[in-house]
Amino acid sequence: MNAPFDKPAMLMGVVALIASGLYFLDLAGAVHVDELVTVVSLWVGLALVGLYRSGLRLRERLRRERSG
């Protein structure tokens, strides 16, 4: 049985991880983070998570079709 999925919590977690990563990269001087870098990083990160979730749902759907 699958546990219920909390989409808002997952999205906020991803945003927090990306934002903190960008903050520490900027603090270390490894990259210069401005507004454009932040927006693009968040957009790409959330898109990758969405693609991953879609892949998991597709795999589960195909598994159910094969089993009966």
Secondary structure, DSSP 8 states (H G I E B T S, - for coil): ------HHHHHHHHHHHHHHHHHHHHHHTSS---HHHHHHHHHHHHHHHHHHHHHHHHHHHHHHHHH-
